[in-house]
Amino acid sequence: MTQALEPSTGVQRALLAAYGGDGEPAQVCERMIDFDEGVMEWCYRHIQMVRRPSATGARPAASAGAQYLATTLPRPAFPDLWAVRTEL
């Protein structure tokens, strides 16, 4: 992803409607949140692995990679889903 997704009030209204029924659409939304959370957790663990020195010595190139990866961590793939969860 080259740029952060911008929140959309139209998408958020549709998501609130999906959650309002508490049926299958709400369950799909929750599974998307679970997936997004899992990806963010995996990214965090990947960053920590990249930051560790190798057994043969420090890896200076890895620090630049870890710095880049750290900038991508706080970005959820589904920001509108995260935004509406506070309104439920």
N, CA, C and O of each residue as an XYZ file, in Angstrom:
352
protein
N       0.853     -1.150      0.000
C       0.000      0.000      0.000
C       0.910      1.227      0.000
O       1.770      1.362      0.871
N       0.728      2.112     -0.962
C       1.596      3.274     -1.061
C       1.074      4.471     -0.289
O       1.852      5.348      0.086
N      -0.224      4.525     -0.044
C      -0.766      5.612      0.759
C      -1.869      5.081      1.663
O      -2.501      4.067      1.366
N      -2.085      5.769      2.749
C      -3.098      5.328      3.703
C      -4.485      5.509      3.116
O      -4.745      6.463      2.382
N      -5.370      4.586      3.447
C      -6.747      4.707      3.017
C      -7.432      5.809      3.799
O      -7.225      5.951      5.004
N      -8.240      6.580      3.114
C      -8.973      7.655      3.771
C     -10.319      7.136      4.253
O     -10.957      6.354      3.548
N     -10.766      7.548      5.433
C     -12.079      7.133      5.924
C     -13.183      7.634      4.999
O     -13.053      8.686      4.372
N     -14.256      6.877      4.924
C     -15.397      7.232      4.085
C     -16.668      7.158      4.913
O     -16.999      6.103      5.453
N     -17.382      8.272      5.017
C     -18.617      8.268      5.798
C     -19.663      7.365      5.153
O     -20.456      6.746      5.862
N     -19.683      7.276      3.827
C     -20.633      6.398      3.154
C     -20.370      4.933      3.481
O     -21.298      4.169      3.745
N     -19.111      4.554      3.462
C     -18.743      3.179      3.804
C     -19.083      2.914      5.264
O     -19.594      1.846      5.600
N     -18.807      3.865      6.120
C     -19.078      3.678      7.547
C     -20.581      3.543      7.816
O     -20.982      2.757      8.674
N     -21.412      4.294      7.096
C     -22.864      4.143      7.255
C     -23.300      2.739      6.848
O     -24.116      2.115      7.528
N     -22.753      2.243      5.735
C     -23.090      0.894      5.273
C     -22.634     -0.162      6.289
O     -23.339     -1.142      6.531
N     -21.475      0.040      6.869
C     -20.972     -0.910      7.870
C     -21.834     -0.908      9.126
O     -22.110     -1.962      9.699
N     -22.259      0.283      9.552
C     -23.140      0.360     10.723
C     -24.460     -0.355     10.445
O     -25.018     -1.003     11.330
N     -24.955     -0.236      9.222
C     -26.181     -0.948      8.850
C     -25.943     -2.455      8.882
O     -26.801     -3.215      9.331
N     -24.788     -2.879      8.410
C     -24.458     -4.312      8.422
C     -24.366     -4.822      9.850
O     -24.846     -5.915     10.149
N     -23.756     -4.044     10.736
C     -23.652     -4.444     12.135
C     -25.016     -4.405     12.825
O     -25.274     -5.176     13.750
N     -25.877     -3.509     12.371
C     -27.185     -3.356     12.996
C     -28.041     -4.606     12.919
O     -28.815     -4.890     13.833
N     -27.907     -5.350     11.839
C     -28.686     -6.567     11.696
C     -28.165     -7.708     12.531
O     -28.899     -8.660     12.800
N     -26.917     -7.638     12.948
C     -26.279     -8.658     13.777
C     -26.375    -10.063     13.174
O     -26.390    -11.059     13.896
N     -26.441    -10.125     11.861
C     -26.504    -11.412     11.176
C     -25.181    -11.731     10.499
O     -24.108    -11.398     11.001
N     -25.282    -12.381      9.354
C     -24.072    -12.778      8.622
C     -23.205    -11.596      8.210
O     -21.983    -11.689      8.319
N     -23.782    -10.474      7.734
C     -22.907     -9.340      7.390
C     -22.061     -8.860      8.578
O     -20.894     -8.508      8.410
N     -22.648     -8.849      9.760
C     -21.886     -8.439     10.957
C     -20.776     -9.439     11.238
O     -19.676     -9.050     11.632
N     -21.050    -10.707     11.043
C     -20.035    -11.740     11.265
C     -18.891    -11.611     10.260
O     -17.728    -11.807     10.612
N     -19.219    -11.284      9.020
C     -18.173    -11.070      8.009
C     -17.303     -9.885      8.412
O     -16.078     -9.946      8.303
N     -17.928     -8.814      8.876
C     -17.170     -7.639      9.335
C     -16.228     -8.020     10.475
O     -15.074     -7.592     10.495
N     -16.707     -8.811     11.411
C     -15.868     -9.227     12.532
C     -14.712    -10.106     12.072
O     -13.607     -9.991     12.603
N     -14.937    -10.968     11.111
C     -13.843    -11.809     10.594
C     -12.820    -10.943      9.853
O     -11.624    -11.236      9.888
N     -13.277     -9.882      9.184
C     -12.343     -8.968      8.516
C     -11.479     -8.248      9.554
O     -10.283     -8.049      9.343
N     -12.092     -7.859     10.673
C     -11.336     -7.234     11.766
C     -10.318     -8.225     12.318
O      -9.164     -7.867     12.555
N     -10.742     -9.469     12.521
C      -9.821    -10.504     13.015
C      -8.641    -10.678     12.072
O      -7.495    -10.772     12.511
N      -8.926    -10.721     10.769
C      -7.879    -10.870      9.766
C      -6.923     -9.689      9.813
O      -5.705     -9.868      9.816
N      -7.477     -8.483      9.850
C      -6.664     -7.272      9.876
C      -5.774     -7.250     11.115
O      -4.594     -6.908     11.038
N      -6.345     -7.612     12.242
C      -5.577     -7.652     13.489
C      -4.442     -8.680     13.402
O      -3.334     -8.436     13.879
N      -4.732     -9.823     12.791
C      -3.715    -10.854     12.622
C      -2.576    -10.398     11.727
O      -1.412    -10.689     12.004
N      -2.901     -9.690     10.660
C      -1.861     -9.176      9.765
C      -1.002     -8.146     10.493
O       0.222     -8.153     10.366
N      -1.643     -7.264     11.253
C      -0.871     -6.263     11.996
C       0.033     -6.934     13.037
O       1.167     -6.503     13.248
N      -0.469     -7.984     13.682
C       0.351     -8.709     14.655
C       1.529     -9.396     13.963
O       2.649     -9.378     14.472
N       1.273     -9.998     12.805
C       2.342    -10.651     12.051
C       3.398     -9.618     11.654
O       4.596     -9.876     11.764
N       2.946     -8.444     11.192
C       3.892     -7.384     10.804
C       4.754     -6.972     11.994
O       5.963     -6.792     11.851
N       4.141     -6.823     13.159
C       4.897     -6.460     14.354
C       5.973     -7.506     14.646
O       7.128     -7.165     14.902
N       5.586     -8.779     14.607
C       6.551     -9.847     14.879
C       7.655     -9.887     13.816
O       8.813    -10.174     14.121
N       7.286     -9.600     12.580
C       8.275     -9.572     11.499
C       9.285     -8.454     11.742
O      10.486     -8.651     11.554
N       8.813     -7.300     12.152
C       9.713     -6.183     12.460
C      10.689     -6.571     13.563
O      11.884     -6.293     13.469
N      10.176     -7.210     14.601
C      11.048     -7.620     15.707
C      12.098     -8.619     15.231
O      13.245     -8.565     15.674
N      11.722     -9.527     14.337
C      12.677    -10.503     13.805
C      13.766     -9.799     12.985
O      14.948    -10.128     13.089
N      13.345     -8.824     12.167
C      14.312     -8.103     11.339
C      15.283     -7.313     12.202
O      16.452     -7.166     11.844
N      14.816     -6.807     13.325
C      15.664     -6.009     14.215
C      16.721     -6.840     14.942
O      17.744     -6.302     15.366
N      16.487     -8.132     15.088
C      17.444     -8.977     15.817
C      18.729     -9.141     15.015
O      18.687     -9.291     13.794
N      19.852     -9.112     15.686
C      21.101     -9.373     14.959
C      21.178    -10.844     14.564
O      20.648    -11.713     15.257
N      21.827    -11.106     13.469
C      21.981    -12.498     13.043
C      23.069    -13.174     13.875
O      23.802    -12.507     14.606
N      23.170    -14.473     13.764
C      24.175    -15.225     14.519
C      25.583    -14.896     14.047
O      26.542    -15.084     14.794
N      25.723    -14.408     12.814
C      27.035    -14.097     12.268
C      27.431    -12.644     12.486
O      28.507    -12.224     12.060
N      26.575    -11.877     13.142
C      26.897    -10.473     13.408
C      25.711     -9.586     13.105
O      24.670    -10.050     12.641
N      25.883     -8.306     13.375
C      24.800     -7.350     13.140
C      24.533     -7.207     11.646
O      25.423     -7.396     10.817
N      23.302     -6.872     11.327
C      22.917     -6.685      9.922
C      22.508     -5.226      9.732
O      21.353     -4.875      9.975
N      23.435     -4.374      9.300
C      23.096     -2.944      9.181
C      21.976     -2.682      8.183
O      21.194     -1.753      8.384
N      21.873     -3.465      7.118
C      20.812     -3.252      6.137
C      19.448     -3.561      6.734
O      18.441     -2.996      6.309
N      19.411     -4.448      7.708
C      18.145     -4.825      8.321
C      17.531     -3.657      9.093
O      16.308     -3.564      9.193
N      18.362     -2.764      9.640
C      17.809     -1.663     10.417
C      16.993     -0.730      9.532
O      15.962     -0.219      9.969
N      17.430     -0.498      8.301
C      16.657      0.335      7.373
C      15.340     -0.355      7.024
O      14.298      0.292      6.925
N      15.398     -1.669      6.839
C      14.179     -2.418      6.552
C      13.215     -2.377      7.713
O      12.009     -2.228      7.518
N      13.733     -2.506      8.918
C      12.888     -2.465     10.108
C      12.262     -1.087     10.272
O      11.099     -0.976     10.662
N      13.020     -0.042      9.978
C      12.473      1.314     10.076
C      11.316      1.503      9.096
O      10.292      2.092      9.441
N      11.486      0.999      7.873
C      10.402      1.104      6.890
C       9.186      0.304      7.359
O       8.062      0.806      7.333
N       9.410     -0.933      7.785
C       8.300     -1.780      8.211
C       7.544     -1.142      9.380
O       6.320     -1.245      9.458
N       8.263     -0.490     10.277
C       7.628      0.157     11.421
C       6.674      1.264     10.978
O       5.685      1.530     11.661
N       6.952      1.910      9.852
C       6.051      2.963      9.372
C       4.750      2.393      8.822
O       3.750      3.107      8.745
N       4.748      1.123      8.440
C       3.537      0.521      7.885
C       2.672     -0.118      8.964
O       1.508     -0.427      8.710
N       3.206     -0.319     10.142
C       2.505     -1.066     11.185
C       1.184     -0.460     11.629
O       0.196     -1.190     11.704
N       1.107      0.825     11.927
C      -0.150      1.326     12.489
C      -1.288      1.474     11.479
O      -2.360      1.955     11.846
N      -1.094      1.083     10.238
C      -2.125      1.267      9.222
C      -2.989      0.024      9.053
O      -2.532     -0.973      8.494
N      -4.208      0.068      9.519
C      -5.078     -1.082      9.293
C      -5.529     -1.123      7.837
O      -5.610     -0.088      7.177
N      -5.819     -2.316      7.344
C      -6.295     -2.471      5.967
C      -7.745     -2.009      5.839
O      -8.175     -1.608      4.757
N      -8.499     -2.063      6.936
C      -9.916     -1.711      6.916
C     -10.208     -0.618      7.940
O     -10.862     -0.885      8.948
N      -9.735      0.614      7.702
C      -9.886      1.668      8.712
C     -11.344      1.995      9.023
O     -11.665      2.362     10.154
N     -12.222      1.870      8.045
C     -13.630      2.178      8.311
C     -14.254      1.157      9.265
O     -15.097      1.510     10.090
N     -13.846     -0.092      9.152
C     -14.340     -1.099     10.093
C     -13.904     -0.776     11.511
O     -14.693     -0.878     12.450
N     -12.646     -0.386     11.665
C     -12.145     -0.036     12.996
C     -12.870      1.200     13.526
O     -13.168      1.281     14.718
N     -13.152      2.152     12.653
C     -13.814      3.399     13.086
C     -15.230      3.137     13.589
O     -15.641      3.718     14.594
N     -15.986      2.270     12.905
C     -17.366      2.071     13.322
C     -17.484      1.208     14.566
O     -18.515      1.244     15.238
N     -16.471      0.446     14.885
C     -16.550     -0.419     16.073
C     -16.675      0.410     17.333
O     -17.203     -0.082     18.331
N     -16.210      1.652     17.328
C     -16.345      2.507     18.512
C     -17.759      3.042     18.646
O     -18.142      3.532     19.709
N     -18.536      2.951     17.575
C     -19.903      3.480     17.595
C     -20.944      2.399     17.878
O     -22.136      2.698     17.948
N     -20.520      1.175     18.038
C     -21.475      0.077     18.255
C     -21.944      0.011     19.684
O     -22.748     -0.855     20.030
